[in-house]
Amino acid sequence: MSVTAEHVVELFEKDARARKRLAELLMSEPDVRLAIINAVLRDVATKRDVAELRRELREDMAKLEARLGRDIDRLYRLMIVTVLGILVFIATTVLARLLAL
């Protein structure tokens, strides 16, 4: 019977004690241990990564707040113009009726 990689994997899947022993053996080898640590570190966010993300988020929020501020100012001006238009319409309607008497 030939031993295949698939067979070895299946055996490790079935035997938790053997998996633990293999992990201990691998971790006792300095080169293998360093390779595993480096692989894990590549996937871990560093403090610098978090700080950079925080800075980018703050910049994006500041841009959004500035944009919302401009939009609110524009909406306020539009509302003022609309109210003034309504007041002018009411005033001209009242004046036209008074002059028609």
C-alpha positions as CSV (number, residue, x, y, z in Angstrom):
1,M,0.0,0.0,0.0
2,S,1.4,3.4,-1.0
3,V,1.1,6.3,1.3
4,T,-0.3,9.4,-0.4
5,A,-0.5,13.0,0.9
6,E,-4.3,12.7,0.9
7,H,-4.1,9.6,3.2
8,V,-1.7,11.4,5.6
9,V,-4.1,14.3,5.8
10,E,-7.0,12.0,6.5
11,L,-5.0,10.3,9.3
12,F,-4.2,13.7,10.9
13,E,-7.9,14.7,10.6
14,K,-8.9,11.6,12.6
15,D,-6.2,11.8,15.3
16,A,-6.1,15.0,17.4
17,R,-3.2,13.8,19.5
18,A,-1.1,13.2,16.3
19,R,-2.0,16.7,15.1
20,K,-0.8,18.2,18.4
21,R,2.5,16.2,18.3
22,L,3.1,17.4,14.7
23,A,2.5,21.0,15.6
24,E,4.9,20.7,18.6
25,L,7.5,19.1,16.3
26,L,7.1,21.9,13.7
27,M,7.3,24.6,16.3
28,S,10.5,23.2,17.8
29,E,12.3,23.8,14.5
30,P,13.6,27.4,14.4
31,D,13.3,27.8,10.7
32,V,9.7,26.5,10.6
33,R,8.8,28.5,13.6
34,L,10.1,31.7,12.0
35,A,8.2,30.9,8.8
36,I,5.0,30.4,10.7
37,I,5.4,33.6,12.7
38,N,6.2,35.6,9.6
39,A,3.1,34.2,7.8
40,V,0.9,35.1,10.8
41,L,2.4,38.6,11.1
42,R,1.6,39.3,7.5
43,D,-2.1,38.8,8.3
44,V,-2.1,40.8,11.5
45,A,-2.9,44.5,11.6
46,T,-0.2,46.5,13.2
47,K,-0.6,49.6,15.4
48,R,0.7,51.6,12.4
49,D,-2.0,50.1,10.1
50,V,-4.7,51.0,12.6
51,A,-3.4,54.5,13.1
52,E,-3.3,55.0,9.3
53,L,-6.8,53.7,8.9
54,R,-7.9,56.0,11.7
55,R,-6.3,59.0,10.0
56,E,-7.9,58.1,6.7
57,L,-11.3,57.7,8.3
58,R,-11.0,61.1,10.0
59,E,-10.1,62.8,6.7
60,D,-13.0,61.2,5.0
61,M,-15.3,62.3,7.8
62,A,-14.0,65.9,7.6
63,K,-14.6,65.9,3.9
64,L,-18.1,64.6,4.4
65,E,-18.9,67.1,7.1
66,A,-17.7,70.0,4.9
67,R,-19.8,68.7,2.0
68,L,-22.9,68.4,4.2
69,G,-22.2,71.9,5.5
70,R,-22.2,73.3,2.0
71,D,-25.4,71.3,1.1
72,I,-27.2,72.6,4.2
73,D,-26.1,76.2,3.4
74,R,-27.4,75.7,-0.1
75,L,-30.7,74.3,1.2
76,Y,-31.1,77.2,3.7
77,R,-30.6,79.7,0.9
78,L,-33.1,77.9,-1.3
79,M,-35.6,77.9,1.5
80,I,-35.1,81.7,2.1
81,V,-35.6,82.4,-1.5
82,T,-38.8,80.3,-1.6
83,V,-40.2,82.0,1.5
84,L,-39.4,85.4,0.0
85,G,-41.1,84.4,-3.2
86,I,-44.2,83.3,-1.4
87,L,-44.3,86.6,0.6
88,V,-43.9,88.6,-2.5
89,F,-46.7,86.7,-4.2
90,I,-49.0,87.2,-1.2
91,A,-48.1,90.9,-1.0
92,T,-48.7,91.5,-4.7
93,T,-52.1,89.6,-4.5
94,V,-53.2,91.7,-1.6
95,L,-52.0,94.9,-3.2
96,A,-53.8,94.0,-6.5
97,R,-57.0,93.4,-4.7
98,L,-56.7,96.6,-2.7
99,L,-56.0,98.6,-5.9
100,A,-58.9,97.0,-7.7
101,L,-61.4,98.3,-5.1
